[in-house]
Amino acid sequence: MNRHGAIEITWAGGDHTFRLGLDEVEELEAATEMSIFLLYSSMVSASPFAKLKHYSETIRIGLIGGGMSPVDARLMVRRYVDIRPLVESVALAAVIIRAALERVHSNEVDTSSGEAETVEPNGSTSPSFEETPS
């Protein structure tokens, strides 16, 4: 399976793979009615255009793109995003989109250019987002 844009993040009591491939990016843009570039910009700049739905949909669609079932992804978002303080989800959603924009790889070797490139096991130097529900 092509894992472009996949990122492994510790969140909600475990390690989860988040991925926004092209199909997921299109779904996210449709769900939020914003381009992924404007969405990312609004998240990292604390723009008044950023809404709760932008964060929850980014996380939900990212989980689905990472291989989680849509039902399980919705349940995770309800439990760890919708009923928790929003500030806990802001950085996570931005990291998921940034991984998609930068096309982070998880433990792959890219030979398309003729040069081998090995990436760190989790594909990121991002901080862990371990949260415990109240």
C-alpha positions as CSV (number, residue, x, y, z in Angstrom):
1,M,0.0,0.0,0.0
2,N,1.3,3.5,-0.8
3,R,1.8,5.3,2.4
4,H,2.5,8.8,1.1
5,G,1.4,11.3,3.7
6,A,1.1,8.7,6.5
7,I,2.2,9.6,9.9
8,E,2.2,7.6,13.1
9,I,1.2,9.6,16.2
10,T,0.6,8.5,19.8
11,W,-2.8,9.9,20.6
12,A,-5.9,8.8,22.6
13,G,-4.1,6.1,24.5
14,G,-2.3,4.4,21.6
15,D,-0.4,4.7,18.4
16,H,-2.5,5.6,15.4
17,T,-1.7,6.1,11.7
18,F,-3.1,9.2,10.1
19,R,-3.0,9.8,6.3
20,L,-4.5,12.3,4.0
21,G,-4.0,11.0,0.5
22,L,-5.5,12.7,-2.5
23,D,-9.0,11.2,-2.0
24,E,-8.9,12.1,1.7
25,V,-7.8,15.7,0.9
26,E,-10.7,16.0,-1.5
27,E,-13.1,14.7,1.1
28,L,-11.7,17.1,3.7
29,E,-11.9,20.0,1.4
30,A,-15.6,19.2,0.6
31,A,-16.4,18.6,4.3
32,T,-14.9,21.9,5.4
33,E,-15.6,23.9,2.3
34,M,-11.9,25.2,2.3
35,S,-8.8,24.3,0.3
36,I,-6.3,22.2,2.3
37,F,-3.9,25.2,2.1
38,L,-6.3,27.7,3.5
39,L,-7.4,25.1,6.1
40,Y,-3.8,24.5,7.2
41,S,-3.1,28.3,7.3
42,S,-6.2,29.0,9.4
43,M,-5.2,26.2,11.9
44,V,-1.6,27.4,12.4
45,S,-2.4,31.1,12.6
46,A,-5.4,30.8,15.0
47,S,-7.6,32.4,12.3
48,P,-11.2,33.3,13.0
49,F,-12.1,31.1,10.0
50,A,-11.0,27.9,11.8
51,K,-14.0,26.0,13.2
52,L,-14.4,22.9,15.4
53,K,-15.5,20.9,12.4
54,H,-12.2,21.7,10.6
55,Y,-10.2,20.0,13.4
56,S,-12.6,17.1,14.0
57,E,-13.0,16.3,10.3
58,T,-9.2,16.5,9.7
59,I,-8.6,14.0,12.5
60,R,-11.5,11.7,11.5
61,I,-10.6,11.6,7.8
62,G,-6.9,11.2,8.7
63,L,-7.7,8.1,10.8
64,I,-9.8,6.6,8.0
65,G,-7.0,7.3,5.5
66,G,-4.6,5.6,7.9
67,G,-6.7,2.4,7.8
68,M,-9.2,2.8,10.6
69,S,-12.8,2.0,9.8
70,P,-15.2,5.0,9.4
71,V,-17.3,3.8,12.4
72,D,-14.2,3.5,14.7
73,A,-12.8,6.8,13.4
74,R,-16.1,8.6,14.2
75,L,-16.2,7.0,17.7
76,M,-12.6,8.1,18.4
77,V,-13.4,11.7,17.3
78,R,-16.5,11.8,19.5
79,R,-14.5,10.5,22.5
80,Y,-11.2,12.4,22.1
81,V,-12.1,15.5,20.1
82,D,-15.8,16.5,20.3
83,I,-16.1,16.2,24.1
84,R,-12.6,17.3,25.1
85,P,-11.1,20.8,25.1
86,L,-10.5,22.0,21.6
87,V,-6.9,23.0,22.3
88,E,-6.0,19.3,22.6
89,S,-6.9,18.8,18.9
90,V,-5.5,21.9,17.3
91,A,-1.8,20.8,17.1
92,L,-2.8,17.3,16.1
93,A,-5.0,18.4,13.1
94,A,-2.3,20.8,11.9
95,V,0.4,18.0,12.1
96,I,-1.9,15.6,10.1
97,I,-2.4,18.2,7.3
98,R,1.3,19.2,7.3
99,A,2.3,15.5,6.8
100,A,-0.1,15.4,3.8
101,L,1.3,18.6,2.4
102,E,4.9,17.4,2.8
103,R,4.1,13.8,1.9
104,V,5.9,12.3,4.9
105,H,6.8,8.7,4.4
106,S,6.6,6.0,7.0
107,N,9.6,3.6,6.9
108,E,9.7,3.5,3.1
109,V,12.5,3.6,0.6
110,D,11.9,6.0,-2.3
111,T,13.6,4.7,-5.4
112,S,11.6,6.7,-8.0
113,S,14.4,9.2,-8.4
114,G,17.1,6.5,-8.5
115,E,18.3,7.5,-5.1
116,A,17.4,5.5,-2.0
117,E,16.1,7.5,0.9
118,T,15.3,6.0,4.3
119,V,13.0,7.9,6.7
120,E,12.7,7.5,10.4
121,P,10.3,4.7,11.6
122,N,7.5,7.1,12.6
123,G,8.1,9.5,9.7
124,S,8.1,12.5,11.9
125,T,9.9,14.5,14.5
126,S,6.5,15.7,15.8
127,P,5.8,15.6,19.5
128,S,3.5,12.9,20.9
129,F,-0.1,13.7,21.5
130,E,-0.9,11.3,24.3
131,E,-4.1,12.4,26.0
132,T,-6.2,10.7,28.7
133,P,-9.9,11.3,28.8
134,S,-11.4,13.0,31.8
